[in-house]
Amino acid sequence: MSQQCAQAAKKANSILACVRTQRAFDTVPCDILVPKLERHGFDQSTPQWVRDCLGGRTQRVVVNGSMSKWRPVVTGVPQGSVLRLVLFNIFVGDTNSGTECTLSKFVNNTKLCGAVDMPEGRDAIQRDLDRLERWPQANLTKFNKASCKVLHMGWGNPKYKNTGWVENGLRAP
């Protein structure tokens, strides 16, 4: 939990919503990622290099001098590559666009926190949850609904049932 969320929970009843991107970089479409790179101010050769790197690639394996046949690469960037994390962070960098509450991101985990003592706070976190729920649809990726949880925090906060992710979306009480 972020320090800002912990401070909010000390002052008021709060909600912490945790969401996780499904299959992280494996589902990132190149045609959405490259324009995001361009908006970040990279020179023209960098987005083109990424486009070339992610699309239409093949690979083969050599073991003891014996080569396999060429096969298409089905994922964006190989596991363990530093480039994978950098590109994914650029891809999810706009998830906080327009949020009113505290949003923190770490790799494929996103946490949204806000005070819910007043109707305005509940409305703000609900707008942010709705905005966050629309983000994967607009970016052709998915949240892992099984990993999405809502935590109610704060002194005197009634013991709400943790509803997690419901089929029609995340809902703040």
Rosetta constraint file for C-alpha pairs under 8 A:
AtomPair CA 1 CA 5 HARMONIC 6.47 0.50
AtomPair CA 1 CA 6 HARMONIC 6.81 0.50
AtomPair CA 1 CA 111 HARMONIC 7.87 0.50
AtomPair CA 2 CA 6 HARMONIC 6.39 0.50
AtomPair CA 2 CA 104 HARMONIC 7.24 0.50
AtomPair CA 3 CA 7 HARMONIC 6.20 0.50
AtomPair CA 4 CA 8 HARMONIC 6.20 0.50
AtomPair CA 4 CA 102 HARMONIC 7.36 0.50
AtomPair CA 5 CA 9 HARMONIC 6.18 0.50
AtomPair CA 5 CA 16 HARMONIC 7.47 0.50
AtomPair CA 5 CA 102 HARMONIC 7.33 0.50
AtomPair CA 5 CA 113 HARMONIC 5.78 0.50
AtomPair CA 5 CA 114 HARMONIC 7.34 0.50
AtomPair CA 6 CA 10 HARMONIC 6.50 0.50
AtomPair CA 7 CA 11 HARMONIC 6.66 0.50
AtomPair CA 8 CA 12 HARMONIC 6.04 0.50
AtomPair CA 8 CA 13 HARMONIC 7.74 0.50
AtomPair CA 8 CA 14 HARMONIC 6.69 0.50
AtomPair CA 8 CA 114 HARMONIC 7.20 0.50
AtomPair CA 8 CA 115 HARMONIC 6.49 0.50
AtomPair CA 9 CA 13 HARMONIC 5.77 0.50
AtomPair CA 9 CA 14 HARMONIC 5.43 0.50
AtomPair CA 9 CA 115 HARMONIC 7.43 0.50
AtomPair CA 9 CA 153 HARMONIC 5.68 0.50
AtomPair CA 9 CA 154 HARMONIC 4.59 0.50
AtomPair CA 9 CA 155 HARMONIC 7.52 0.50
AtomPair CA 10 CA 154 HARMONIC 6.00 0.50
AtomPair CA 10 CA 155 HARMONIC 6.98 0.50
AtomPair CA 11 CA 154 HARMONIC 7.44 0.50
AtomPair CA 12 CA 115 HARMONIC 5.93 0.50
AtomPair CA 12 CA 116 HARMONIC 7.29 0.50
AtomPair CA 12 CA 117 HARMONIC 6.20 0.50
AtomPair CA 12 CA 154 HARMONIC 5.82 0.50
AtomPair CA 12 CA 155 HARMONIC 7.19 0.50
AtomPair CA 13 CA 115 HARMONIC 5.74 0.50
AtomPair CA 13 CA 116 HARMONIC 5.67 0.50
AtomPair CA 13 CA 117 HARMONIC 5.60 0.50
AtomPair CA 13 CA 152 HARMONIC 7.33 0.50
AtomPair CA 13 CA 153 HARMONIC 5.66 0.50
AtomPair CA 13 CA 154 HARMONIC 4.26 0.50
AtomPair CA 13 CA 155 HARMONIC 6.57 0.50
AtomPair CA 13 CA 156 HARMONIC 7.54 0.50
AtomPair CA 13 CA 157 HARMONIC 5.72 0.50
AtomPair CA 14 CA 113 HARMONIC 6.91 0.50
AtomPair CA 14 CA 114 HARMONIC 5.46 0.50
AtomPair CA 14 CA 115 HARMONIC 4.19 0.50
AtomPair CA 14 CA 116 HARMONIC 5.23 0.50
AtomPair CA 14 CA 117 HARMONIC 7.39 0.50
AtomPair CA 14 CA 152 HARMONIC 5.91 0.50
AtomPair CA 14 CA 153 HARMONIC 5.04 0.50
AtomPair CA 14 CA 154 HARMONIC 5.97 0.50
AtomPair CA 15 CA 112 HARMONIC 7.98 0.50
AtomPair CA 15 CA 113 HARMONIC 5.61 0.50
AtomPair CA 15 CA 114 HARMONIC 5.66 0.50
AtomPair CA 15 CA 115 HARMONIC 6.50 0.50
AtomPair CA 15 CA 116 HARMONIC 6.79 0.50
AtomPair CA 15 CA 150 HARMONIC 6.77 0.50
AtomPair CA 15 CA 151 HARMONIC 5.66 0.50
AtomPair CA 15 CA 152 HARMONIC 4.68 0.50
AtomPair CA 15 CA 153 HARMONIC 6.00 0.50
AtomPair CA 15 CA 172 HARMONIC 7.58 0.50
AtomPair CA 16 CA 111 HARMONIC 6.67 0.50
AtomPair CA 16 CA 112 HARMONIC 5.65 0.50
AtomPair CA 16 CA 113 HARMONIC 4.44 0.50
AtomPair CA 16 CA 114 HARMONIC 6.88 0.50
AtomPair CA 16 CA 150 HARMONIC 5.72 0.50
AtomPair CA 16 CA 151 HARMONIC 5.03 0.50
AtomPair CA 16 CA 152 HARMONIC 6.47 0.50
AtomPair CA 16 CA 153 HARMONIC 7.46 0.50
AtomPair CA 17 CA 111 HARMONIC 5.64 0.50
AtomPair CA 17 CA 112 HARMONIC 5.13 0.50
AtomPair CA 17 CA 113 HARMONIC 6.39 0.50
AtomPair CA 17 CA 148 HARMONIC 7.33 0.50
AtomPair CA 17 CA 149 HARMONIC 5.77 0.50
AtomPair CA 17 CA 150 HARMONIC 4.36 0.50
AtomPair CA 17 CA 151 HARMONIC 6.26 0.50
AtomPair CA 18 CA 109 HARMONIC 7.12 0.50
AtomPair CA 18 CA 110 HARMONIC 5.82 0.50
AtomPair CA 18 CA 111 HARMONIC 4.55 0.50
AtomPair CA 18 CA 112 HARMONIC 6.54 0.50
AtomPair CA 18 CA 147 HARMONIC 7.83 0.50
AtomPair CA 18 CA 148 HARMONIC 5.44 0.50
AtomPair CA 18 CA 149 HARMONIC 5.26 0.50
AtomPair CA 18 CA 150 HARMONIC 6.34 0.50
AtomPair CA 19 CA 109 HARMONIC 5.92 0.50
AtomPair CA 19 CA 110 HARMONIC 5.27 0.50
AtomPair CA 19 CA 111 HARMONIC 6.43 0.50
AtomPair CA 19 CA 143 HARMONIC 6.71 0.50
AtomPair CA 19 CA 144 HARMONIC 7.31 0.50
AtomPair CA 19 CA 145 HARMONIC 7.65 0.50
AtomPair CA 19 CA 147 HARMONIC 6.46 0.50
AtomPair CA 19 CA 148 HARMONIC 4.41 0.50
AtomPair CA 19 CA 149 HARMONIC 6.72 0.50
AtomPair CA 20 CA 108 HARMONIC 5.52 0.50
AtomPair CA 20 CA 109 HARMONIC 4.58 0.50
AtomPair CA 20 CA 110 HARMONIC 6.20 0.50
AtomPair CA 20 CA 143 HARMONIC 5.57 0.50
AtomPair CA 20 CA 144 HARMONIC 5.61 0.50
AtomPair CA 20 CA 145 HARMONIC 7.79 0.50
AtomPair CA 20 CA 147 HARMONIC 6.13 0.50
AtomPair CA 20 CA 148 HARMONIC 6.34 0.50
AtomPair CA 21 CA 108 HARMONIC 5.18 0.50
AtomPair CA 21 CA 109 HARMONIC 6.66 0.50
AtomPair CA 21 CA 141 HARMONIC 7.70 0.50
AtomPair CA 21 CA 142 HARMONIC 6.00 0.50
AtomPair CA 21 CA 143 HARMONIC 4.29 0.50
AtomPair CA 21 CA 144 HARMONIC 5.64 0.50
AtomPair CA 22 CA 27 HARMONIC 7.75 0.50
AtomPair CA 22 CA 108 HARMONIC 7.97 0.50
AtomPair CA 22 CA 141 HARMONIC 7.48 0.50
AtomPair CA 22 CA 142 HARMONIC 5.47 0.50
AtomPair CA 22 CA 143 HARMONIC 4.95 0.50
AtomPair CA 22 CA 144 HARMONIC 4.53 0.50
AtomPair CA 23 CA 27 HARMONIC 6.29 0.50
AtomPair CA 24 CA 28 HARMONIC 7.32 0.50
AtomPair CA 24 CA 88 HARMONIC 7.58 0.50
AtomPair CA 24 CA 108 HARMONIC 5.91 0.50
AtomPair CA 25 CA 76 HARMONIC 6.69 0.50
AtomPair CA 25 CA 77 HARMONIC 7.63 0.50
AtomPair CA 25 CA 84 HARMONIC 7.03 0.50
AtomPair CA 25 CA 88 HARMONIC 5.96 0.50
AtomPair CA 26 CA 75 HARMONIC 5.29 0.50
AtomPair CA 26 CA 76 HARMONIC 5.76 0.50
AtomPair CA 26 CA 77 HARMONIC 7.80 0.50
AtomPair CA 27 CA 75 HARMONIC 7.95 0.50
AtomPair CA 27 CA 76 HARMONIC 7.90 0.50
AtomPair CA 27 CA 140 HARMONIC 7.79 0.50
AtomPair CA 27 CA 141 HARMONIC 5.80 0.50
AtomPair CA 28 CA 32 HARMONIC 7.68 0.50
AtomPair CA 28 CA 33 HARMONIC 7.07 0.50
AtomPair CA 28 CA 76 HARMONIC 7.32 0.50
AtomPair CA 28 CA 88 HARMONIC 7.81 0.50
AtomPair CA 28 CA 91 HARMONIC 7.69 0.50
AtomPair CA 28 CA 139 HARMONIC 7.91 0.50
AtomPair CA 28 CA 140 HARMONIC 7.39 0.50
AtomPair CA 28 CA 141 HARMONIC 6.45 0.50
AtomPair CA 29 CA 33 HARMONIC 6.28 0.50
AtomPair CA 29 CA 139 HARMONIC 7.83 0.50
AtomPair CA 29 CA 140 HARMONIC 7.00 0.50
AtomPair CA 29 CA 141 HARMONIC 7.98 0.50
AtomPair CA 30 CA 34 HARMONIC 5.93 0.50
AtomPair CA 30 CA 51 HARMONIC 6.47 0.50
AtomPair CA 30 CA 54 HARMONIC 6.77 0.50
AtomPair CA 30 CA 55 HARMONIC 7.52 0.50
AtomPair CA 31 CA 35 HARMONIC 7.03 0.50
AtomPair CA 31 CA 51 HARMONIC 7.99 0.50
AtomPair CA 32 CA 36 HARMONIC 6.68 0.50
AtomPair CA 32 CA 139 HARMONIC 6.77 0.50
AtomPair CA 33 CA 37 HARMONIC 6.38 0.50
AtomPair CA 33 CA 87 HARMONIC 7.77 0.50
AtomPair CA 33 CA 90 HARMONIC 7.80 0.50
AtomPair CA 33 CA 91 HARMONIC 5.74 0.50
AtomPair CA 34 CA 38 HARMONIC 6.35 0.50
AtomPair CA 34 CA 47 HARMONIC 5.39 0.50
AtomPair CA 34 CA 48 HARMONIC 7.80 0.50
AtomPair CA 34 CA 50 HARMONIC 7.16 0.50
AtomPair CA 34 CA 51 HARMONIC 6.68 0.50
AtomPair CA 35 CA 39 HARMONIC 6.21 0.50
AtomPair CA 35 CA 47 HARMONIC 7.69 0.50
AtomPair CA 36 CA 40 HARMONIC 6.34 0.50
AtomPair CA 36 CA 90 HARMONIC 7.07 0.50
AtomPair CA 36 CA 91 HARMONIC 6.72 0.50
AtomPair CA 37 CA 41 HARMONIC 6.92 0.50
AtomPair CA 37 CA 42 HARMONIC 6.18 0.50
AtomPair CA 37 CA 47 HARMONIC 6.08 0.50
AtomPair CA 37 CA 90 HARMONIC 7.09 0.50
AtomPair CA 38 CA 42 HARMONIC 5.55 0.50
AtomPair CA 38 CA 43 HARMONIC 7.42 0.50
AtomPair CA 38 CA 44 HARMONIC 7.41 0.50
AtomPair CA 38 CA 47 HARMONIC 6.46 0.50
AtomPair CA 42 CA 46 HARMONIC 6.17 0.50
AtomPair CA 42 CA 47 HARMONIC 7.13 0.50
AtomPair CA 43 CA 47 HARMONIC 7.49 0.50
AtomPair CA 44 CA 48 HARMONIC 6.55 0.50
AtomPair CA 45 CA 49 HARMONIC 5.95 0.50
AtomPair CA 46 CA 50 HARMONIC 6.24 0.50
AtomPair CA 47 CA 51 HARMONIC 6.05 0.50
AtomPair CA 48 CA 52 HARMONIC 6.10 0.50
AtomPair CA 49 CA 53 HARMONIC 5.97 0.50
AtomPair CA 50 CA 54 HARMONIC 6.03 0.50
AtomPair CA 51 CA 55 HARMONIC 6.01 0.50
AtomPair CA 52 CA 56 HARMONIC 7.44 0.50
AtomPair CA 53 CA 57 HARMONIC 7.02 0.50
AtomPair CA 54 CA 75 HARMONIC 7.97 0.50
AtomPair CA 54 CA 76 HARMONIC 5.28 0.50
AtomPair CA 54 CA 77 HARMONIC 6.83 0.50
AtomPair CA 55 CA 76 HARMONIC 7.89 0.50
AtomPair CA 56 CA 72 HARMONIC 7.28 0.50
AtomPair CA 56 CA 73 HARMONIC 7.61 0.50
AtomPair CA 57 CA 72 HARMONIC 5.90 0.50
AtomPair CA 57 CA 73 HARMONIC 5.53 0.50
AtomPair CA 58 CA 70 HARMONIC 5.99 0.50
AtomPair CA 58 CA 71 HARMONIC 5.15 0.50
AtomPair CA 58 CA 72 HARMONIC 4.16 0.50
AtomPair CA 58 CA 73 HARMONIC 5.16 0.50
AtomPair CA 59 CA 70 HARMONIC 5.34 0.50
AtomPair CA 59 CA 71 HARMONIC 5.43 0.50
AtomPair CA 59 CA 72 HARMONIC 6.40 0.50
AtomPair CA 59 CA 73 HARMONIC 6.46 0.50
AtomPair CA 60 CA 67 HARMONIC 6.89 0.50
AtomPair CA 60 CA 68 HARMONIC 5.51 0.50
AtomPair CA 60 CA 69 HARMONIC 5.94 0.50
AtomPair CA 60 CA 70 HARMONIC 4.82 0.50
AtomPair CA 60 CA 71 HARMONIC 6.27 0.50
AtomPair CA 61 CA 67 HARMONIC 5.74 0.50
AtomPair CA 61 CA 68 HARMONIC 5.40 0.50
AtomPair CA 61 CA 69 HARMONIC 7.91 0.50
AtomPair CA 62 CA 66 HARMONIC 5.43 0.50
AtomPair CA 62 CA 67 HARMONIC 4.42 0.50
AtomPair CA 62 CA 68 HARMONIC 6.47 0.50
AtomPair CA 63 CA 67 HARMONIC 6.58 0.50
AtomPair CA 76 CA 84 HARMONIC 7.91 0.50
AtomPair CA 77 CA 81 HARMONIC 6.91 0.50
AtomPair CA 77 CA 83 HARMONIC 7.32 0.50
AtomPair CA 77 CA 84 HARMONIC 5.48 0.50
AtomPair CA 78 CA 84 HARMONIC 7.21 0.50
AtomPair CA 79 CA 84 HARMONIC 7.36 0.50
AtomPair CA 80 CA 84 HARMONIC 7.44 0.50
AtomPair CA 81 CA 85 HARMONIC 7.29 0.50
AtomPair CA 82 CA 86 HARMONIC 6.50 0.50
AtomPair CA 83 CA 87 HARMONIC 6.00 0.50
AtomPair CA 84 CA 88 HARMONIC 6.11 0.50
AtomPair CA 85 CA 89 HARMONIC 6.08 0.50
AtomPair CA 85 CA 107 HARMONIC 7.09 0.50
AtomPair CA 86 CA 90 HARMONIC 6.37 0.50
AtomPair CA 87 CA 91 HARMONIC 6.11 0.50
AtomPair CA 88 CA 92 HARMONIC 6.24 0.50
AtomPair CA 88 CA 107 HARMONIC 7.35 0.50
AtomPair CA 89 CA 93 HARMONIC 5.74 0.50
AtomPair CA 89 CA 107 HARMONIC 6.57 0.50
AtomPair CA 90 CA 94 HARMONIC 7.95 0.50
AtomPair CA 95 CA 132 HARMONIC 6.74 0.50
AtomPair CA 95 CA 135 HARMONIC 6.64 0.50
AtomPair CA 96 CA 103 HARMONIC 6.40 0.50
AtomPair CA 99 CA 103 HARMONIC 7.50 0.50
AtomPair CA 99 CA 128 HARMONIC 5.56 0.50
AtomPair CA 99 CA 131 HARMONIC 7.80 0.50
AtomPair CA 100 CA 124 HARMONIC 6.27 0.50
AtomPair CA 100 CA 125 HARMONIC 7.38 0.50
AtomPair CA 100 CA 128 HARMONIC 6.68 0.50
AtomPair CA 101 CA 112 HARMONIC 6.75 0.50
AtomPair CA 101 CA 113 HARMONIC 6.02 0.50
AtomPair CA 101 CA 114 HARMONIC 5.24 0.50
AtomPair CA 101 CA 124 HARMONIC 6.96 0.50
AtomPair CA 101 CA 125 HARMONIC 6.30 0.50
AtomPair CA 101 CA 128 HARMONIC 7.06 0.50
AtomPair CA 102 CA 112 HARMONIC 5.66 0.50
AtomPair CA 102 CA 113 HARMONIC 5.13 0.50
AtomPair CA 102 CA 114 HARMONIC 6.32 0.50
AtomPair CA 103 CA 110 HARMONIC 7.06 0.50
AtomPair CA 103 CA 111 HARMONIC 5.61 0.50
AtomPair CA 103 CA 112 HARMONIC 4.52 0.50
AtomPair CA 103 CA 113 HARMONIC 6.47 0.50
AtomPair CA 104 CA 110 HARMONIC 5.79 0.50
AtomPair CA 104 CA 111 HARMONIC 5.20 0.50
AtomPair CA 104 CA 112 HARMONIC 6.60 0.50
AtomPair CA 105 CA 109 HARMONIC 5.75 0.50
AtomPair CA 105 CA 110 HARMONIC 4.47 0.50
AtomPair CA 105 CA 111 HARMONIC 6.37 0.50
AtomPair CA 106 CA 110 HARMONIC 6.51 0.50
AtomPair CA 112 CA 125 HARMONIC 7.99 0.50
AtomPair CA 112 CA 128 HARMONIC 7.96 0.50
AtomPair CA 112 CA 129 HARMONIC 7.86 0.50
AtomPair CA 113 CA 125 HARMONIC 7.50 0.50
AtomPair CA 114 CA 121 HARMONIC 6.78 0.50
AtomPair CA 114 CA 122 HARMONIC 7.91 0.50
AtomPair CA 114 CA 124 HARMONIC 7.89 0.50
AtomPair CA 114 CA 125 HARMONIC 5.93 0.50
AtomPair CA 115 CA 121 HARMONIC 5.48 0.50
AtomPair CA 115 CA 122 HARMONIC 7.13 0.50
AtomPair CA 115 CA 125 HARMONIC 7.91 0.50
AtomPair CA 116 CA 120 HARMONIC 7.76 0.50
AtomPair CA 116 CA 121 HARMONIC 4.73 0.50
AtomPair CA 116 CA 122 HARMONIC 4.63 0.50
AtomPair CA 116 CA 125 HARMONIC 7.75 0.50
AtomPair CA 117 CA 121 HARMONIC 6.62 0.50
AtomPair CA 117 CA 122 HARMONIC 7.31 0.50
AtomPair CA 118 CA 122 HARMONIC 6.50 0.50
AtomPair CA 119 CA 123 HARMONIC 6.03 0.50
AtomPair CA 120 CA 124 HARMONIC 6.06 0.50
AtomPair CA 121 CA 125 HARMONIC 6.24 0.50
AtomPair CA 122 CA 126 HARMONIC 6.13 0.50
AtomPair CA 122 CA 172 HARMONIC 6.76 0.50
AtomPair CA 122 CA 173 HARMONIC 7.32 0.50
AtomPair CA 123 CA 127 HARMONIC 6.16 0.50
AtomPair CA 124 CA 128 HARMONIC 6.24 0.50
AtomPair CA 125 CA 129 HARMONIC 6.02 0.50
AtomPair CA 125 CA 172 HARMONIC 7.04 0.50
AtomPair CA 126 CA 130 HARMONIC 6.07 0.50
AtomPair CA 126 CA 171 HARMONIC 6.54 0.50
AtomPair CA 126 CA 172 HARMONIC 5.74 0.50
AtomPair CA 127 CA 131 HARMONIC 6.09 0.50
AtomPair CA 128 CA 132 HARMONIC 5.95 0.50
AtomPair CA 129 CA 133 HARMONIC 6.03 0.50
AtomPair CA 129 CA 170 HARMONIC 6.24 0.50
AtomPair CA 129 CA 171 HARMONIC 7.30 0.50
AtomPair CA 130 CA 134 HARMONIC 6.36 0.50
AtomPair CA 130 CA 169 HARMONIC 7.55 0.50
AtomPair CA 130 CA 170 HARMONIC 7.21 0.50
AtomPair CA 131 CA 135 HARMONIC 6.40 0.50
AtomPair CA 132 CA 136 HARMONIC 7.70 0.50
AtomPair CA 133 CA 137 HARMONIC 7.65 0.50
AtomPair CA 133 CA 169 HARMONIC 6.98 0.50
AtomPair CA 133 CA 170 HARMONIC 7.45 0.50
AtomPair CA 134 CA 138 HARMONIC 6.37 0.50
AtomPair CA 135 CA 139 HARMONIC 6.21 0.50
AtomPair CA 136 CA 140 HARMONIC 5.76 0.50
AtomPair CA 136 CA 141 HARMONIC 4.82 0.50
AtomPair CA 136 CA 142 HARMONIC 5.19 0.50
AtomPair CA 136 CA 143 HARMONIC 6.79 0.50
AtomPair CA 137 CA 141 HARMONIC 6.35 0.50
AtomPair CA 137 CA 142 HARMONIC 7.05 0.50
AtomPair CA 143 CA 148 HARMONIC 7.78 0.50
AtomPair CA 144 CA 148 HARMONIC 6.64 0.50
AtomPair CA 145 CA 165 HARMONIC 6.12 0.50
AtomPair CA 146 CA 165 HARMONIC 7.57 0.50
AtomPair CA 148 CA 164 HARMONIC 5.99 0.50
AtomPair CA 148 CA 165 HARMONIC 5.80 0.50
AtomPair CA 149 CA 162 HARMONIC 7.55 0.50
AtomPair CA 149 CA 163 HARMONIC 7.43 0.50
AtomPair CA 149 CA 164 HARMONIC 4.12 0.50
AtomPair CA 149 CA 165 HARMONIC 6.25 0.50
AtomPair CA 150 CA 162 HARMONIC 6.18 0.50
AtomPair CA 150 CA 163 HARMONIC 6.73 0.50
AtomPair CA 150 CA 164 HARMONIC 5.03 0.50
AtomPair CA 150 CA 165 HARMONIC 7.60 0.50
AtomPair CA 151 CA 162 HARMONIC 6.51 0.50
AtomPair CA 152 CA 157 HARMONIC 7.27 0.50
AtomPair CA 152 CA 159 HARMONIC 7.82 0.50
AtomPair CA 152 CA 160 HARMONIC 7.02 0.50
AtomPair CA 152 CA 162 HARMONIC 7.62 0.50
AtomPair CA 153 CA 157 HARMONIC 6.48 0.50
AtomPair CA 164 CA 170 HARMONIC 7.24 0.50
AtomPair CA 165 CA 169 HARMONIC 6.20 0.50
AtomPair CA 165 CA 170 HARMONIC 5.17 0.50
AtomPair CA 165 CA 171 HARMONIC 7.75 0.50
AtomPair CA 166 CA 170 HARMONIC 5.98 0.50
AtomPair CA 166 CA 171 HARMONIC 7.63 0.50
